Amino acid sequence: MQPISPATLLDALNWRYATKKFDPARKLSAETWATLEQALILSPSSFGLQPWKFLVITDPAVKARLVPISWGQTQPADCSHMLVLAVKQGLGADHVEKFLDRQVEVRGGSKEKLSGYRDMMLGSLAGAAKAGTLDAWQANQIYIALGQFMAAAAMIGVDTCPMEGIDRAKYDEVLGLDGTDFATVVACPVGYRAVDDKYATAPKVRFKAADVVEHI
């Protein structure tokens, strides 16, 4: 792998912003979306358990239904691809076994040799469930994937807008998640900014490094 330069990384992150207005006429190519989809799949998670599902909506009719349950924000309708990140709730032994099966498939070996790892994961999940924090812990993993996805998009010149201003329960209803183990956490429209989005050139407002970074 050839690393990118530090300047290239910072240029991409400075270029990125929460896109308020997408150009509905510009669509991502199949190759571009496939790359971003892989960025999602490659996201890290606690224990590597990947407690998520990524819903990709391109049907204009479905995207339009998301606007009124997104506080009237039009990005879901105007973007190229609407990404919704959902968490798997009540994570337990079945998911752990599925993950271990996949690990053996990819890396070889046997599940018997992974028994200690299995016990550690199950113990952590059980402890979180007992404390009532399991679903919140797993939902936090979603934001790791979202952050990686947005950074990856910026690196290839694709715009995004993280959206928590949504009615999660109604998203679940529209997207068919009701009655499943999955629940909407956050959404992220993806596409290309409109030329008249005034926020595209607005300076970023960030605290100074001295206010938020401490070297010890």
C-alpha positions in Angstrom: 0.0 0.0 0.0 1.2 3.5 -0.9 0.3 5.9 2.0 -1.2 9.2 1.1 0.6 12.3 2.2 -0.5 14.1 5.4 -1.3 17.2 3.3 -3.7 15.1 1.1 -5.5 13.8 4.1 -6.0 17.3 5.7 -7.1 18.7 2.3 -9.8 16.1 2.1 -11.0 16.6 5.7 -11.0 20.4 5.2 -13.0 20.0 2.0 -15.6 17.8 3.8 -18.6 19.4 5.4 -22.1 18.3 6.4 -23.7 18.9 3.0 -27.0 20.7 3.4 -28.0 20.7 -0.3 -27.2 17.9 -2.7 -27.4 18.0 -6.5 -30.2 15.6 -7.3 -28.9 15.3 -10.9 -25.5 13.9 -10.0 -25.3 10.2 -9.0 -22.4 8.1 -7.8 -21.0 5.6 -10.2 -21.4 1.9 -9.4 -17.6 1.7 -8.9 -17.6 4.7 -6.5 -20.4 3.3 -4.4 -18.8 -0.2 -4.4 -15.7 1.4 -2.9 -17.6 3.2 -0.2 -19.6 0.1 0.6 -16.3 -1.8 1.2 -15.2 1.1 3.5 -18.3 0.3 5.6 -17.6 -3.4 5.6 -14.0 -2.8 6.6 -15.0 -0.7 9.7 -13.6 -1.8 13.0 -15.8 -2.7 15.9 -15.5 -4.0 19.5 -14.2 -7.6 19.4 -14.7 -7.4 15.6 -18.4 -8.4 16.1 -19.8 -6.0 13.6 -23.2 -5.5 15.3 -24.8 -3.7 12.4 -26.7 -3.6 9.2 -26.2 -1.0 6.5 -29.3 -0.1 4.4 -28.7 1.6 1.1 -31.7 3.4 -0.4 -31.7 4.5 -4.0 -35.4 4.1 -4.8 -36.7 7.7 -5.2 -40.1 6.8 -3.7 -38.6 5.4 -0.6 -36.2 8.3 -0.3 -39.1 10.8 -0.6 -40.9 9.0 2.3 -37.9 9.7 4.5 -38.1 13.5 4.2 -41.1 14.2 6.4 -39.6 11.9 9.1 -36.3 13.7 8.9 -37.6 17.0 10.2 -38.4 18.0 6.6 -34.7 18.0 5.6 -34.5 17.3 1.9 -31.1 15.6 1.7 -32.7 12.1 1.8 -34.6 12.8 -1.4 -31.9 14.8 -3.2 -28.8 12.7 -2.5 -27.6 9.9 -4.7 -27.5 7.1 -2.1 -29.2 7.3 1.3 -27.3 5.3 3.9 -29.0 4.2 7.1 -26.9 2.5 9.8 -28.8 0.1 12.1 -27.6 -1.7 15.2 -28.3 -5.4 16.0 -30.0 -5.3 19.4 -29.7 -8.0 22.1 -26.4 -9.3 20.8 -25.8 -12.8 22.1 -24.4 -16.2 21.6 -25.9 -16.7 18.1 -24.1 -13.7 16.8 -20.8 -14.7 18.5 -21.0 -18.1 16.9 -21.7 -16.6 13.5 -18.7 -14.4 13.8 -16.4 -17.3 14.9 -17.7 -19.3 12.0 -16.7 -16.5 9.7 -13.3 -16.2 11.3 -12.5 -19.8 10.8 -13.7 -19.5 7.2 -11.4 -16.6 6.5 -8.4 -17.5 8.6 -8.6 -21.2 8.9 -8.1 -23.2 12.1 -10.9 -24.5 14.3 -13.6 -23.0 16.6 -12.3 -25.2 19.4 -9.1 -23.2 19.5 -11.2 -20.0 19.8 -13.0 -21.2 22.9 -11.2 -18.7 25.1 -12.0 -15.8 22.8 -15.7 -17.0 22.7 -15.9 -17.1 26.5 -14.4 -13.6 26.8 -16.8 -12.1 24.3 -19.8 -13.9 25.8 -18.8 -12.7 29.3 -18.5 -9.1 28.1 -21.9 -9.2 26.4 -23.5 -10.8 29.4 -22.1 -8.3 31.7 -23.3 -5.4 29.6 -26.7 -7.0 29.3 -26.9 -7.4 33.1 -26.0 -3.7 33.5 -28.5 -2.6 30.9 -25.9 -1.1 28.6 -25.6 -3.8 25.9 -27.6 -2.1 23.2 -26.1 1.3 23.9 -22.6 -0.2 23.8 -23.3 -1.8 20.4 -25.0 1.4 19.1 -21.8 3.2 19.8 -20.0 0.9 17.4 -22.2 2.4 14.6 -20.5 5.7 14.9 -17.1 4.1 14.3 -18.4 2.9 11.0 -20.0 6.2 10.2 -16.8 8.1 10.9 -14.7 5.8 8.7 -17.3 6.0 6.0 -17.4 9.8 6.0 -13.6 10.1 5.9 -13.4 7.5 3.1 -16.0 9.5 1.1 -14.1 12.7 1.6 -10.9 11.1 0.3 -12.5 10.3 -3.0 -14.4 13.5 -3.4 -17.9 12.4 -2.3 -20.1 14.4 -0.1 -22.0 13.2 3.0 -24.2 14.6 5.8 -24.5 12.7 9.1 -28.1 13.0 10.3 -29.4 12.3 13.8 -32.4 14.6 13.2 -34.6 11.7 12.2 -37.6 9.8 13.7 -35.8 6.5 14.2 -39.0 4.5 15.0 -40.6 5.7 11.7 -37.4 5.0 9.8 -37.7 1.4 11.1 -41.3 1.2 9.9 -40.5 2.6 6.4 -37.4 0.4 6.0 -38.9 -2.8 7.2 -36.9 -3.1 10.4 -39.9 -3.4 12.7 -40.1 -6.8 14.2 -36.4 -7.6 13.5 -33.3 -7.5 15.7 -32.2 -4.3 14.0 -33.0 -0.7 14.8 -32.0 2.6 13.1 -29.3 4.6 14.8 -28.2 7.3 12.4 -28.5 8.2 8.7 -26.1 9.6 6.1 -27.1 11.0 2.7 -24.3 10.5 0.1 -23.8 12.3 -3.2 -22.5 15.5 -4.6 -23.0 19.0 -3.2 -25.1 21.5 -5.1 -23.2 24.4 -6.6 -25.3 26.9 -4.7 -24.9 25.3 -1.2 -23.6 28.3 0.7 -22.2 26.1 3.4 -19.7 24.4 1.1 -17.3 27.4 1.3 -18.1 28.6 4.8 -15.0 28.4 7.1 -15.0 25.5 9.5 -15.7 26.6 13.1 -13.4 24.4 15.3 -11.9 25.1 18.7 -8.2 25.8 18.7 -5.9 22.8 19.2 -4.9 24.1 22.6 -8.5 24.0 23.8 -9.1 20.3 22.8 -5.8 18.6 22.6 -3.6 17.9 25.6 -0.2 16.3 25.3 0.9 14.4 28.4 
